[in-house]
Amino acid sequence: MGIVKEVGSEVSRLKVGDRVVVPFIVGCGHCRNCESGYSAFCTEVNPGFAGGAYGYVAMGPYMGGQAEYLRVPFAFFNALSLPPGNANETDFALLADISRRGGTASA
């Protein structure tokens, strides 16, 4: 969970200040598996393997997600926007399980 601090020039759905939840699994959002709801087995984010994740060997070039700042690949698909709030709120608790269908976070 975090607050968007910066966005790239191609990003249109997110803006600086948005609160987001990002799943542990990285999916592209447009391959056959992602479109079928199986983003945990994305075929594009980690060529040669089915699936990508933050901080695991052979799960792609994605550094660990437990950091002060995190680059979110395919953010249009991987960043779930939360309702507005302020930086001091703790309204949301993240309960996630990467083994559920689709590999996306549940809140």
Contacts in CASP RR format, 6 or more apart in sequence:
PFRMAT RR
TARGET T0000
AUTHOR 0000-0000-0000
METHOD contacts of the structure
MODEL  1
MGIVKEVGSEVSRLKVGDRVVVPFIVGCGHCRNCESGYSAFCTEVNPGFA
GGAYGYVAMGPYMGGQAEYLRVPFAFFNALSLPPGNANETDFALLADISR
RGGTASA
1 19 0 8 1.000
1 20 0 8 1.000
1 21 0 8 1.000
1 22 0 8 1.000
1 82 0 8 1.000
1 92 0 8 1.000
1 94 0 8 1.000
2 19 0 8 1.000
2 20 0 8 1.000
2 21 0 8 1.000
2 22 0 8 1.000
3 17 0 8 1.000
3 18 0 8 1.000
3 19 0 8 1.000
3 20 0 8 1.000
3 87 0 8 1.000
4 14 0 8 1.000
4 15 0 8 1.000
4 16 0 8 1.000
4 17 0 8 1.000
4 18 0 8 1.000
4 19 0 8 1.000
4 20 0 8 1.000
4 79 0 8 1.000
5 16 0 8 1.000
5 17 0 8 1.000
5 69 0 8 1.000
6 16 0 8 1.000
7 14 0 8 1.000
7 15 0 8 1.000
7 16 0 8 1.000
7 75 0 8 1.000
11 75 0 8 1.000
11 76 0 8 1.000
12 76 0 8 1.000
13 75 0 8 1.000
13 76 0 8 1.000
13 81 0 8 1.000
14 20 0 8 1.000
14 75 0 8 1.000
14 76 0 8 1.000
14 79 0 8 1.000
14 81 0 8 1.000
18 81 0 8 1.000
18 82 0 8 1.000
19 81 0 8 1.000
19 82 0 8 1.000
19 83 0 8 1.000
19 84 0 8 1.000
19 85 0 8 1.000
19 92 0 8 1.000
20 72 0 8 1.000
20 79 0 8 1.000
20 80 0 8 1.000
20 81 0 8 1.000
20 82 0 8 1.000
21 79 0 8 1.000
21 80 0 8 1.000
21 82 0 8 1.000
21 92 0 8 1.000
21 94 0 8 1.000
21 105 0 8 1.000
21 107 0 8 1.000
22 70 0 8 1.000
22 72 0 8 1.000
22 78 0 8 1.000
22 79 0 8 1.000
22 80 0 8 1.000
22 105 0 8 1.000
23 39 0 8 1.000
23 78 0 8 1.000
23 80 0 8 1.000
23 96 0 8 1.000
23 98 0 8 1.000
23 103 0 8 1.000
23 104 0 8 1.000
23 105 0 8 1.000
24 53 0 8 1.000
24 54 0 8 1.000
24 65 0 8 1.000
24 96 0 8 1.000
24 98 0 8 1.000
24 103 0 8 1.000
24 105 0 8 1.000
25 39 0 8 1.000
25 40 0 8 1.000
25 42 0 8 1.000
25 51 0 8 1.000
25 52 0 8 1.000
25 53 0 8 1.000
25 98 0 8 1.000
25 102 0 8 1.000
25 103 0 8 1.000
25 104 0 8 1.000
26 42 0 8 1.000
26 45 0 8 1.000
26 46 0 8 1.000
26 51 0 8 1.000
26 52 0 8 1.000
26 53 0 8 1.000
26 54 0 8 1.000
26 60 0 8 1.000
26 62 0 8 1.000
26 73 0 8 1.000
26 74 0 8 1.000
26 78 0 8 1.000
27 34 0 8 1.000
27 39 0 8 1.000
27 42 0 8 1.000
27 44 0 8 1.000
27 45 0 8 1.000
27 51 0 8 1.000
27 52 0 8 1.000
27 73 0 8 1.000
27 74 0 8 1.000
27 77 0 8 1.000
27 78 0 8 1.000
28 34 0 8 1.000
28 42 0 8 1.000
28 44 0 8 1.000
28 45 0 8 1.000
28 74 0 8 1.000
28 77 0 8 1.000
29 35 0 8 1.000
29 39 0 8 1.000
29 42 0 8 1.000
29 74 0 8 1.000
29 76 0 8 1.000
29 77 0 8 1.000
30 44 0 8 1.000
30 77 0 8 1.000
31 42 0 8 1.000
31 43 0 8 1.000
31 44 0 8 1.000
32 43 0 8 1.000
33 39 0 8 1.000
33 41 0 8 1.000
33 42 0 8 1.000
33 43 0 8 1.000
33 50 0 8 1.000
34 42 0 8 1.000
34 44 0 8 1.000
34 77 0 8 1.000
37 101 0 8 1.000
37 102 0 8 1.000
38 101 0 8 1.000
38 102 0 8 1.000
39 77 0 8 1.000
39 102 0 8 1.000
39 103 0 8 1.000
39 104 0 8 1.000
40 51 0 8 1.000
40 98 0 8 1.000
40 99 0 8 1.000
40 101 0 8 1.000
40 102 0 8 1.000
40 103 0 8 1.000
41 50 0 8 1.000
41 51 0 8 1.000
42 50 0 8 1.000
42 51 0 8 1.000
42 52 0 8 1.000
43 50 0 8 1.000
43 51 0 8 1.000
45 51 0 8 1.000
45 52 0 8 1.000
45 60 0 8 1.000
45 62 0 8 1.000
45 73 0 8 1.000
45 74 0 8 1.000
46 52 0 8 1.000
46 58 0 8 1.000
46 59 0 8 1.000
46 60 0 8 1.000
49 58 0 8 1.000
49 59 0 8 1.000
49 60 0 8 1.000
51 59 0 8 1.000
52 59 0 8 1.000
52 60 0 8 1.000
52 62 0 8 1.000
53 59 0 8 1.000
53 60 0 8 1.000
53 62 0 8 1.000
53 98 0 8 1.000
54 62 0 8 1.000
54 63 0 8 1.000
54 64 0 8 1.000
54 65 0 8 1.000
54 70 0 8 1.000
55 62 0 8 1.000
55 63 0 8 1.000
55 64 0 8 1.000
55 65 0 8 1.000
62 73 0 8 1.000
64 70 0 8 1.000
72 78 0 8 1.000
72 79 0 8 1.000
80 104 0 8 1.000
80 105 0 8 1.000
80 107 0 8 1.000
82 92 0 8 1.000
82 107 0 8 1.000
85 91 0 8 1.000
92 107 0 8 1.000
93 107 0 8 1.000
94 105 0 8 1.000
94 107 0 8 1.000
95 106 0 8 1.000
95 107 0 8 1.000
96 105 0 8 1.000
96 106 0 8 1.000
97 103 0 8 1.000
97 106 0 8 1.000
100 106 0 8 1.000
END
